[in-house]
Amino acid sequence: MTHAVSAASKGDAVKPLHNASTADSYADLPFLPAGGVASAKGFKACGIHAGFRADPKRLDFALVAADQPAACAAVFTTNVFCSAPVTVSKEHLDGAGYGIARAVAINSGIANAATGDKGLQTARQSSGIVADALGCPVQEVLVASTGVIGQHLQMEPFESGAPLAASALSAAGGADAARAIMTTDTKPKEFAVTFSGNGLGYDGCMFTVGGMAKGSGMIMPNMATMISVITTDAPVAANHLHEALSKAVGISFNKITVDSDTSTNDSCFLLASGAAAPQGAACMQPGTPAFDAFENALCTVCVALAREMAVDGEGATRLITVNVAGAANPEDADKAARTVANSPLVKTAVYGHDANWGRIAAALGRSGATFSQGNVAIDIMGLPVCRKGLTVDFDEDEALRRFEEPEVVIDVDLGVGNCATTMWTCDFSHEYVTINGDYRS
């Protein structure tokens, strides 16, 4: 069975676009086996059941702590209905997005968002309870929550759980921490990579960047329901951490969408202990090979975590990668890719194994990106389906076969410039409606 043939498709075989992912350059480091948020030197983590959830077997409180006060940077949701923990963590970083921190404490089950002054008081009290358990100033504890919006957190789980968590901290606790922050996630998300300091001014040093994240629904970060904590033992100053984190978030977490809903609680924390460098070693400086190597490791971890969130979207059966090239500017590239990735019609077509490129073209046309339809080319899973805005002959049976792959790649060339971007999303299945229809029950 073949699709109808247009004049645009007659003659020689049409060559696939083979667009490169804009994240490909950050995927050249191998991941550590069982690596995660506590893989870097100078950090410990744990996940425990503190009582935020009714099921005693479900971990619901995570703590990531540095052995000593560490440089810290963070980016947060831009949602006006931001949660109380977001507000308090911003306060503890003096509104600058970076500073010094000792720990990040995260509860799951209740988001502590849309909870007014009482929610703010709870967030501040909880950070104080954790600070007391760790023996550090309250300003050095950052907090995050995830779960149902509009419900108030009780203090008892913090009061009993914080001391237990502090005593449970270990270098092997990253896996439990990653599980404790899950809500509708089907699996924990954690990665770590290493890079050598040889030839970079840190000969004999091996540096690690590791992190964890949660996110499955209400996912279209705009910040810099996702929460991520990343650690490194590289020596990096807090202000430069913030620059690196903002860049990494821009090509990773801010390039994913599950359902186009930006959470009230999005938070991404990055802490640097410097523990893998000799005592007194200088911090890595932007513009140097050492800092470039650190940024590469950070981006590698962030992209991996972001892709895991997209593939674990609520009810998802396929990861969808949208590569847009040929845009007039970066903004248009993002508009085009984001609109395709958010389209319910595109996402349901992928779920139904339907190579319906017209839905992709329609999404591009309403994206606000500047282009002429007569210049547009579209591939689905390496199969050319549209050239010069017109249909291309393709084998429907081959398309069905390729839809069995766990990742469906959509390549688009707008034909008006040299700018490109990559977005990740997932398909929409019947299960997505079931999960979100029953979320509070």
BELFENVEN-V224194 format. One record per pair of residues at least 6 apart in sequence whose C-alpha atoms are under 7 Angstrom apart, sorted by the first residue. I is the first residue (numbers start at 1). J is the second residue. If there is no record, write none. Layout:
# BELFENVEN-V224194
i->I j->J
i->I j->J
This chain:
# BELFENVEN-V224194
i->1 j->395
i->1 j->396
i->1 j->397
i->2 j->393
i->2 j->394
i->2 j->395
i->2 j->396
i->3 j->393
i->3 j->394
i->3 j->395
i->3 j->396
i->4 j->393
i->5 j->391
i->5 j->392
i->5 j->393
i->6 j->390
i->6 j->391
i->6 j->392
i->8 j->387
i->8 j->390
i->8 j->392
i->9 j->392
i->9 j->393
i->14 j->384
i->16 j->379
i->16 j->382
i->16 j->383
i->16 j->384
i->17 j->379
i->17 j->411
i->18 j->382
i->19 j->323
i->19 j->325
i->19 j->411
i->21 j->323
i->21 j->422
i->22 j->421
i->22 j->422
i->23 j->251
i->26 j->296
i->26 j->299
i->26 j->300
i->27 j->300
i->29 j->193
i->30 j->193
i->31 j->191
i->31 j->192
i->31 j->193
i->32 j->192
i->32 j->193
i->35 j->190
i->35 j->191
i->35 j->192
i->35 j->210
i->36 j->174
i->36 j->175
i->36 j->190
i->36 j->191
i->36 j->192
i->36 j->210
i->36 j->211
i->36 j->212
i->37 j->174
i->37 j->190
i->37 j->210
i->37 j->211
i->37 j->212
i->37 j->229
i->37 j->230
i->37 j->231
i->38 j->44
i->38 j->45
i->38 j->171
i->38 j->172
i->38 j->173
i->38 j->174
i->38 j->210
i->39 j->171
i->39 j->192
i->39 j->210
i->40 j->208
i->40 j->209
i->40 j->210
i->40 j->231
i->40 j->232
i->40 j->233
i->41 j->233
i->41 j->275
i->41 j->276
i->42 j->66
i->42 j->67
i->42 j->233
i->42 j->273
i->42 j->275
i->43 j->65
i->43 j->66
i->43 j->67
i->43 j->171
i->44 j->64
i->44 j->65
i->44 j->66
i->44 j->169
i->44 j->170
i->44 j->171
i->44 j->173
i->45 j->63
i->45 j->64
i->45 j->65
i->45 j->169
i->45 j->170
i->45 j->171
i->45 j->173
i->45 j->174
i->45 j->177
i->46 j->62
i->46 j->63
i->46 j->64
i->46 j->165
i->46 j->168
i->46 j->169
i->46 j->170
i->46 j->173
i->46 j->174
i->46 j->176
i->46 j->177
i->47 j->59
i->47 j->61
i->47 j->62
i->47 j->63
i->47 j->173
i->47 j->176
i->47 j->177
i->47 j->180
i->48 j->59
i->48 j->60
i->48 j->61
i->48 j->62
i->48 j->165
i->48 j->180
i->49 j->56
i->49 j->58
i->49 j->59
i->49 j->60
i->49 j->61
i->50 j->60
i->50 j->61
i->50 j->157
i->50 j->160
i->50 j->161
i->51 j->157
i->52 j->60
i->52 j->108
i->52 j->109
i->52 j->157
i->53 j->60
i->53 j->109
i->59 j->179
i->59 j->180
i->60 j->107
i->60 j->108
i->60 j->180
i->60 j->181
i->61 j->106
i->61 j->107
i->61 j->108
i->61 j->180
i->61 j->181
i->62 j->105
i->62 j->106
i->62 j->107
i->62 j->177
i->62 j->180
i->62 j->181
i->63 j->104
i->63 j->105
i->63 j->106
i->63 j->165
i->63 j->177
i->64 j->103
i->64 j->104
i->64 j->105
i->65 j->102
i->65 j->103
i->65 j->104
i->66 j->102
i->66 j->103
i->68 j->102
i->69 j->100
i->69 j->101
i->69 j->102
i->70 j->100
i->70 j->101
i->70 j->102
i->70 j->271
i->70 j->272
i->70 j->273
i->71 j->99
i->71 j->100
i->71 j->101
i->71 j->237
i->71 j->238
i->71 j->271
i->71 j->272
i->71 j->273
i->72 j->98
i->72 j->99
i->72 j->100
i->72 j->101
i->72 j->238
i->72 j->241
i->72 j->270
i->72 j->271
i->72 j->272
i->73 j->97
i->73 j->98
i->73 j->99
i->73 j->238
i->73 j->241
i->73 j->242
i->73 j->269
i->73 j->270
i->73 j->271
i->74 j->97
i->74 j->98
i->74 j->242
i->74 j->268
i->74 j->269
i->74 j->270
i->75 j->97
i->75 j->223
i->75 j->224
i->75 j->267
i->75 j->268
i->75 j->269
i->76 j->86
i->76 j->223
i->76 j->224
i->76 j->266
i->76 j->267
i->76 j->268
i->77 j->221
i->77 j->222
i->77 j->223
i->77 j->224
i->77 j->264
i->77 j->265
i->77 j->266
i->77 j->267
i->78 j->222
i->78 j->223
i->79 j->262
i->79 j->263
i->79 j->264
i->81 j->114
i->81 j->264
i->82 j->113
i->82 j->264
i->82 j->265
i->83 j->112
i->83 j->113
i->83 j->114
i->83 j->264
i->83 j->265
i->84 j->112
i->84 j->113
i->84 j->119
i->84 j->120
i->84 j->123
i->85 j->123
i->85 j->143
i->85 j->144
i->85 j->145
i->86 j->144
i->86 j->265
i->88 j->123
i->88 j->124
i->89 j->142
i->89 j->143
i->90 j->97
i->92 j->139
i->92 j->140
i->92 j->142
i->93 j->99
i->97 j->242
i->98 j->238
i->98 j->239
i->98 j->242
i->99 j->238
i->100 j->140
i->101 j->140
i->101 j->141
i->102 j->140
i->102 j->141
i->103 j->140
i->103 j->141
i->103 j->142
i->104 j->141
i->104 j->142
i->104 j->143
i->105 j->142
i->105 j->143
i->105 j->144
i->106 j->143
i->106 j->144
i->106 j->145
i->106 j->181
i->107 j->144
i->107 j->145
i->107 j->146
i->107 j->181
i->108 j->145
i->108 j->146
i->108 j->147
i->108 j->180
i->108 j->181
i->108 j->182
i->108 j->183
i->109 j->146
i->109 j->147
i->109 j->148
i->109 j->183
i->110 j->145
i->110 j->146
i->110 j->147
i->110 j->148
i->110 j->149
i->110 j->151
i->110 j->153
i->111 j->145
i->111 j->146
i->111 j->147
i->111 j->148
i->111 j->149
i->112 j->119
i->112 j->145
i->112 j->149
i->112 j->150
i->112 j->151
i->112 j->152
i->112 j->153
i->113 j->149
i->113 j->150
i->113 j->264
i->114 j->149
i->114 j->150
i->115 j->150
i->115 j->151
i->115 j->152
i->119 j->152
i->126 j->158
i->127 j->138
i->127 j->141
i->127 j->142
i->127 j->143
i->128 j->138
i->129 j->158
i->129 j->159
i->129 j->162
i->130 j->162
i->131 j->137
i->131 j->138
i->131 j->141
i->133 j->162
i->133 j->163
i->133 j->166
i->134 j->166
i->145 j->265
i->146 j->225
i->146 j->265
i->147 j->183
i->178 j->188
i->178 j->189
i->178 j->190
i->178 j->212
i->178 j->213
i->179 j->188
i->181 j->214
i->182 j->188
i->182 j->214
i->184 j->216
i->185 j->214
i->185 j->215
i->185 j->216
i->185 j->312
i->186 j->312
i->189 j->212
i->189 j->213
i->189 j->214
i->189 j->305
i->189 j->308
i->190 j->211
i->190 j->212
i->190 j->213
i->190 j->305
i->191 j->210
i->191 j->211
i->191 j->212
i->191 j->301
i->192 j->208
i->192 j->209
i->192 j->210
i->192 j->211
i->192 j->301
i->193 j->208
i->193 j->209
i->193 j->210
i->193 j->297
i->194 j->206
i->194 j->207
i->194 j->208
i->194 j->209
i->195 j->206
i->195 j->207
i->195 j->208
i->196 j->205
i->196 j->206
i->196 j->207
i->197 j->203
i->197 j->204
i->197 j->205
i->197 j->206
i->198 j->204
i->198 j->205
i->200 j->289
i->200 j->290
i->205 j->276
i->205 j->277
i->206 j->276
i->207 j->233
i->207 j->234
i->207 j->276
i->208 j->232
i->208 j->233
i->209 j->231
i->209 j->232
i->209 j->297
i->209 j->298
i->210 j->230
i->210 j->231
i->210 j->232
i->210 j->301
i->211 j->229
i->211 j->230
i->211 j->231
i->211 j->301
i->212 j->228
i->212 j->229
i->212 j->230
i->213 j->226
i->213 j->227
i->213 j->228
i->213 j->229
i->213 j->305
i->214 j->226
i->214 j->227
i->214 j->228
i->215 j->225
i->215 j->226
i->215 j->227
i->215 j->309
i->216 j->309
i->216 j->312
i->216 j->313
i->216 j->314
i->217 j->225
i->217 j->258
i->217 j->259
i->217 j->313
i->217 j->314
i->218 j->225
i->218 j->259
i->218 j->261
i->218 j->262
i->218 j->263
i->219 j->225
i->219 j->226
i->219 j->257
i->219 j->258
i->219 j->259
i->219 j->260
i->219 j->261
i->219 j->262
i->219 j->263
i->220 j->256
i->220 j->257
i->220 j->258
i->220 j->259
i->220 j->260
i->220 j->261
i->220 j->262
i->221 j->253
i->221 j->254
i->221 j->262
i->221 j->263
i->221 j->266
i->222 j->254
i->222 j->262
i->224 j->246
i->224 j->249
i->224 j->250
i->225 j->263
i->225 j->264
i->225 j->265
i->225 j->266
i->226 j->266
i->226 j->267
i->227 j->266
i->227 j->267
i->227 j->268
i->228 j->267
i->228 j->268
i->228 j->269
i->229 j->268
i->229 j->269
i->229 j->270
i->230 j->269
i->230 j->270
i->230 j->271
i->231 j->270
i->231 j->271
i->231 j->272
i->232 j->271
i->232 j->272
i->232 j->273
i->233 j->272
i->233 j->273
i->233 j->274
i->233 j->275
i->233 j->276
i->234 j->272
i->234 j->273
i->234 j->274
i->234 j->275
i->234 j->276
i->234 j->277
i->235 j->272
i->235 j->273
i->235 j->274
i->235 j->277
i->235 j->283
i->235 j->284
i->236 j->272
i->236 j->274
i->236 j->283
i->236 j->284
i->237 j->283
i->244 j->295
i->248 j->298
i->248 j->299
i->248 j->302
i->249 j->302
i->252 j->302
i->252 j->303
i->252 j->306
i->253 j->306
i->255 j->422
i->255 j->423
i->255 j->424
i->256 j->306
i->256 j->310
i->256 j->423
i->256 j->424
i->256 j->425
i->257 j->310
i->257 j->341
i->257 j->342
i->257 j->424
i->257 j->425
i->258 j->310
i->258 j->313
i->258 j->425
i->258 j->426
i->259 j->342
i->260 j->342
i->284 j->290
i->284 j->291
i->285 j->291
i->307 j->424
i->310 j->319
i->310 j->424
i->310 j->425
i->310 j->426
i->311 j->318
i->311 j->319
i->311 j->426
i->313 j->426
i->314 j->432
i->315 j->428
i->315 j->429
i->315 j->431
i->315 j->432
i->316 j->426
i->316 j->427
i->316 j->428
i->316 j->429
i->317 j->427
i->318 j->406
i->318 j->407
i->318 j->408
i->318 j->426
i->318 j->427
i->319 j->406
i->319 j->407
i->319 j->408
i->319 j->425
i->319 j->426
i->319 j->427
i->320 j->407
i->320 j->408
i->320 j->409
i->320 j->424
i->320 j->425
i->320 j->426
i->320 j->427
i->321 j->408
i->321 j->409
i->321 j->410
i->321 j->423
i->321 j->424
i->321 j->425
i->322 j->337
i->322 j->341
i->322 j->409
i->322 j->410
i->322 j->411
i->322 j->422
i->322 j->423
i->322 j->424
i->323 j->337
i->323 j->410
i->323 j->411
i->323 j->412
i->323 j->421
i->323 j->422
i->323 j->423
i->324 j->333
i->324 j->337
i->324 j->411
i->324 j->412
i->324 j->413
i->324 j->420
i->324 j->421
i->324 j->422
i->325 j->333
i->325 j->412
i->325 j->413
i->325 j->414
i->325 j->418
i->325 j->419
i->325 j->420
i->325 j->421
i->326 j->413
i->326 j->414
i->326 j->415
i->326 j->416
i->326 j->417
i->326 j->418
i->326 j->419
i->326 j->420
i->327 j->333
i->327 j->414
i->327 j->415
i->327 j->416
i->327 j->417
i->327 j->418
i->327 j->419
i->327 j->420
i->328 j->416
i->328 j->417
i->328 j->418
i->328 j->419
i->329 j->419
i->330 j->419
i->330 j->420
i->332 j->369
i->332 j->370
i->333 j->419
i->333 j->420
i->333 j->421
i->334 j->421
i->335 j->367
i->335 j->368
i->335 j->369
i->336 j->364
i->336 j->367
i->336 j->369
i->337 j->422
i->337 j->423
i->338 j->423
i->339 j->363
i->339 j->364
i->339 j->367
i->340 j->346
i->340 j->360
i->340 j->363
i->340 j->364
i->341 j->423
i->341 j->424
i->341 j->425
i->343 j->363
i->345 j->359
i->346 j->359
i->346 j->360
i->347 j->426
i->347 j->427
i->347 j->428
i->348 j->427
i->348 j->428
i->348 j->429
i->349 j->356
i->350 j->427
i->351 j->427
i->351 j->428
i->351 j->429
i->353 j->400
i->353 j->403
i->355 j->380
i->355 j->399
i->357 j->385
i->371 j->414
i->371 j->416
i->373 j->388
i->373 j->389
i->374 j->388
i->374 j->389
i->375 j->388
i->375 j->389
i->375 j->414
i->375 j->415
i->376 j->387
i->376 j->388
i->376 j->389
i->376 j->413
i->376 j->414
i->376 j->415
i->377 j->386
i->377 j->387
i->377 j->388
i->377 j->389
i->377 j->412
i->377 j->413
i->377 j->414
i->378 j->384
i->378 j->385
i->378 j->386
i->378 j->387
i->378 j->411
i->378 j->412
i->378 j->413
i->379 j->385
i->379 j->386
i->379 j->410
i->379 j->411
i->379 j->412
i->380 j->409
i->380 j->410
i->380 j->411
i->381 j->402
i->381 j->408
i->381 j->409
i->381 j->410
i->384 j->392
i->385 j->391
i->385 j->392
i->385 j->393
i->385 j->394
i->386 j->392
